[in-house]
């Protein structure tokens, strides 16, 4: 039996924080094996916070952009987005913290038990890697779209 299941609308419960997605991701409930295209291509990792990372990836998908496999760590509220390997050497890649194939999570005193429950979020067409410039643009848009409180005199 395959560890991949389809979901119409997923909710990733993270302790006291819930991040909802409206995109119909495929979910691979196990961290291994690596999903395609990661087994066939060179790639690097863009670490993102769950918020605003997930909304930015969704916006990119809804705009018709390429999104590849995304490793989700609910414990650390992190996403690890697969991008082209050459992104690591680009100015945008350096600025955004793109690293090699390192999928490890932060390690601190609160989480000595490691990362259990990590899972892969896969778009409906997982043949591509995520476009680094496009996801950076969507991150900026998602952050800019947050409501701003206005005080009235």
N, C-alpha and C positions, 0 to 999 in steps of 0.2 A: 504494500500500500504506500502511496506517495505521501510525503509529509507536506504537500502543498494543498491548500484548500482555497476556494474562492469566497470572497465576502462582498456583499453589496455595499454596505456601509460599516466601516470598522470604528471601534472606539478603543483607544489604547489607554487603559487605566494605569496610572502611575501614582501609586500611593494616594496622595490627596489631590492630584492633578489629573484631569482627563483631557485628552486631546482627541477631538473628533475629526474624522475625515469624511468627505462626501464622495471621494473618488472610489471606484470599485477595484481596489488593489487585490492582487493575488497574494496570499500569505503563505510563506514557507515557515512552518512552526519550529524548524530546527536550524541552527546556525550552519551546520554542515549537512550535505555537501554545498559547495559554492554554487550559486545558480548561474545559468548561462546569461550573458556572454562572458562572465568572469573566468570561466574555465578555458576560454578560447582566445582571449585578448589580453593585451597589456593594459593595466589600469592603475589608478591611484585613488586615494580616499580624501574626500572633503568632509570633515566633521562639522556637524551643525547641531544647534540646540533643537529640541523637538518643536519648540515655538520660538521663532517663526519659521523654522525649516520645513515642517510639514505643509503649512499653507502655501509657502513659496513653491514647493514641488508640485502641489496640486494645481496652482495657478499656471505653472509651466505646462502641465499635462493638458489642462483645459484650453490653453492657447495653441495646442498642437506641437509643443516642443518635445524634445527627446529627454526621457528620464529612464535611467537604468535601475538596476537593483539597489535597494536601500536597506542597510542593516539597521534595525531599531533596537536600542537598549532601553527598555522601560525603566530599569533601576536608576540609570544615570541621566535619563531624559535626553538621550543623544541619538542622532541619526548619523550614519556613516554612508555617504553617498559615493557611488563608484563613478569616477570621471576618467577622461583620457589620461594616460600616463604622462604625456607631454605637458599637461596642465600644471604639473608640479614645478616645472622650470619657467612658467610664464609669470609675468608681473602680477596678474590677477591671482594666480595660484599661490604665489608666495604671500600676497597680501591676505588671502583668505585662509591660509594655513593648510593647504593641500599637502598631504604626506604620502609616502609610499603605500604599499599594501597593508599597512598597519591598521588592523581592525580592533586593537585593544582599547578598552575603556579607561577612564581615569581611575587611579587606585588611591584610595585614601582610607583613613582609620575607620570611617563609618561603613565601608563596604569591603571588609576583609574577606567576606565569603565569596567574592567574585561576582561575575555577571551571569546569573541564570535567567532563562526566559528570553534570551535575545532571539529575534526572528527577522526574516527577510520580507520586506514589502516589495512586490514586483508589479510593475505596470502591466496593462493588458498586452503590450508588445515589448517584452524585455530584451530585445535583440540589441538595443543601443546602450551606450553609456550616457550619463547625464551631461548636458552641455553646461560647462562651468560658467561661461559668461552669461548665459540665459538665466541660470539659477541665481547668480549674484544679482542680476537685474531684478528678478522677482523678489528676492530678499529685501532689496531696497524699497520696492513698491509696497510689500506687505508691511514693513516697518513704517513707511510714510502714511499708510492708510489707517493707522490706528487712530481712534477718536481722541480728540484733544479737548480737555475740559476748559470751558470758557466761563470766566467769572463775570457776572453782570453787576454793575454798580447801582 
